[in-house]
Amino acid sequence: MALSVSYGERYGWTVVQVAGEIDIAGVVALRERLQRLVTDGCLHLVVDIGRLDFCDSTGFAVLVATRRMLAARGGRLRLVLPPAESHTRKVLALFGIERIFDVHESVEDALSDARTVPGAPQDVVPRQRDTAAAATE
């Protein structure tokens, strides 16, 4: 399955939804999108990887690099993980994802403390959708 990356704003946070497979072929699109969001000024990022079918070490490395970029700018990264019983979650656990990242079970959980921000948009409004097939990367 090809990698799909979409994003929008919710409660003042940028929510990035990633689905499909993050492997050596599709990781470039994810890295470019996350780096562009951070360099464009997004400091509060929720990356929802709950619909990933596969994530190898290259995908994990992109998430770590994004966390470092945000930390250097005073930002924060929160991850929404795949279901506990999924193979992808088990692989990510081997990488130590729950020790390294601020992890959540849902986007709503990740944003639970952001809902009280006055004037913050309440819904995710997609700005752009990138779909990267492994064959095009």
C-alpha positions in Angstrom: 0.0 0.0 0.0 1.3 3.5 -0.9 2.0 6.0 1.8 -0.6 8.7 2.3 0.1 11.9 4.2 -2.5 14.6 4.9 -2.7 17.4 7.5 -4.8 20.1 8.9 -5.3 22.3 12.0 -7.1 21.5 15.2 -7.1 23.4 18.5 -4.0 25.3 17.4 -2.0 22.1 16.6 -1.1 20.8 13.2 -2.4 17.2 12.9 -0.6 15.0 10.3 -2.4 11.8 9.4 -0.2 9.1 8.0 -1.5 5.8 6.5 0.0 3.0 4.5 3.6 1.9 4.7 6.6 3.9 5.8 9.6 2.1 4.3 12.8 3.1 2.4 10.7 3.8 -0.7 8.0 6.0 0.9 10.0 7.7 3.7 11.2 10.6 1.5 7.6 12.0 1.2 7.0 11.8 4.9 10.4 13.4 5.8 9.9 16.2 3.3 6.3 16.9 4.5 7.2 17.0 8.2 10.4 19.1 7.7 8.4 21.6 5.5 5.7 21.9 8.2 8.3 22.6 10.9 10.3 25.0 8.8 7.1 26.8 7.8 6.5 27.5 11.5 4.4 24.6 12.9 5.6 24.2 16.5 2.8 22.0 17.8 2.5 18.8 15.9 0.4 15.6 16.3 1.5 12.8 14.0 -1.3 10.2 13.8 0.4 6.9 12.7 -2.6 4.9 13.9 -3.3 3.7 10.3 0.1 2.5 9.4 0.4 -1.0 8.0 4.2 -1.0 8.2 7.0 1.2 9.6 10.7 0.3 9.4 13.7 2.0 11.0 13.8 4.7 8.4 10.3 5.8 9.3 11.2 5.8 13.0 14.3 7.8 12.3 12.2 10.5 10.5 10.0 10.7 13.6 13.0 11.1 15.9 14.5 13.8 13.6 11.2 15.7 13.5 11.0 15.6 17.3 14.5 17.0 17.5 13.7 19.8 15.0 10.7 20.8 17.0 12.5 20.7 20.3 15.3 22.9 18.9 12.5 25.5 18.1 10.7 25.2 21.4 8.0 23.0 19.8 6.3 19.7 20.8 5.5 16.5 19.0 2.8 14.0 20.0 2.3 10.6 18.4 -0.9 8.7 18.0 0.0 5.0 17.8 -1.5 2.1 16.0 -3.7 -0.3 18.0 -1.9 -2.2 20.7 -2.5 -5.6 19.1 -1.2 -4.5 15.6 2.1 -5.8 14.3 3.2 -2.2 13.5 2.7 -1.2 17.2 4.8 -4.2 18.3 7.6 -3.3 16.0 7.5 0.4 17.1 7.6 -0.8 20.7 10.9 -2.6 20.0 12.3 0.7 18.8 11.3 2.2 22.2 8.7 4.5 20.8 6.8 4.8 24.1 10.0 5.8 26.0 11.1 8.4 23.4 7.8 10.1 22.4 4.7 11.6 24.0 2.3 8.9 22.8 -1.5 8.7 22.7 -4.2 6.3 21.6 -6.2 8.9 19.6 -6.0 12.4 18.2 -8.7 13.4 20.7 -6.5 12.2 23.5 -3.4 13.9 22.1 -5.3 17.2 22.0 -7.3 16.9 25.2 -5.4 19.7 26.9 -5.6 21.9 23.8 -9.4 22.1 23.7 -9.5 24.9 26.2 -7.5 27.4 24.1 -9.9 30.3 23.4 -10.4 31.0 19.7 -8.6 27.9 18.5 -10.2 26.2 15.5 -12.3 23.2 16.6 -12.1 20.9 13.5 -9.3 19.6 11.3 -9.4 21.5 8.1 -7.3 19.8 5.4 -4.9 22.1 3.7 -3.2 19.7 1.3 -3.0 16.1 0.7 0.1 14.3 -0.5 0.0 10.7 -1.7 3.3 9.1 -2.4 3.4 5.7 -4.0 6.5 3.7 -3.5 7.1 3.6 -7.2 7.3 7.4 -7.5 9.8 7.8 -4.7 
